[in-house]
């Protein structure tokens, strides 16, 4: 194998990373505003295509607004895809998504320069709307590619100002009804490798430099709707109080310690809407939204069922009724066992310590991994902070990850040549 000739151009990586970091930076210094379908996010995609074009890669886009850049090979066939996303959450950091895209560009540059004979094209991907806070349509770009979009949901999607997703896409010349056609490109994918910051503290705390992700967590978001009786906070006799907020609070108090005692399970009561929301009124109606996560589908299912049982049990004495609705459901996605091993073995040859970790955050690899082989590489996040302006990884850690990505990609392309 000629893989030892692959060396990352660290100046190229740093330069490209700092160029992207100029786009969508909040003027008040509070992080990044590259929300999907904003001018800034589209500008980041244009930047990506320009940068890739300068490397001589063949650039194209799809109906979902994803951008691609391909390094051709003498042999045709499905491409090995590497990349991440270019959108951020509101007031997000520079590293989530952007690092993986720039790292993939730097890996492609290094592989191109290495002279390695590619048996397959290498395709750098920049996905759109991975985060989804504006329209509630997270993972939109990769779902469109995977053919996994719920078109009814997408057609109904609108932001807080009431702008439909359809109009936001139309501003950039894209037709929402064309989204399913993005799946046409899928058969041309060999598989997908994504480089990403960990977004948690485990690697930093263990002083391990990289990780191969074993599985991407499943996520189920559940809305509990408690209905009691709105009444006067002072005059209502105690036995007659049907306080929906109290039932919601007891649900949190009873379910949370149970979750704490479980392995491979987290659950977060994250949003509550109280009606009518006044101190002197017994609240008759509460909506309580939970985010429940596990890499194990059975645990996830059991936890959501138990949450609903707890809510019903604690509500009964207060004569409160409970409805539940799952409003976001992403099944867990194991990474491809062979590809996990390839990442680990490449790390070993590069003398990089490599852990194996579950990803508790969702990623495009979790969508694509359901329709093609996929793997992910993590690098340490300082203090485990992400989705915040303080998000940070050192240059050294970032270059470790890019080297590992390039090596794993080269191994995959070489292995395909041999098979
Ligand atoms: Zn991300």
Boltz pocket constraint, residues with backbone or C-beta under 6 A from the ligand:
constraints:
  - pocket:
      binder: B
      contacts: [[A, 85], [A, 96], [A, 97], [A, 130], [A, 196], [A, 362], [A, 363]]
      max_distance: 6.0
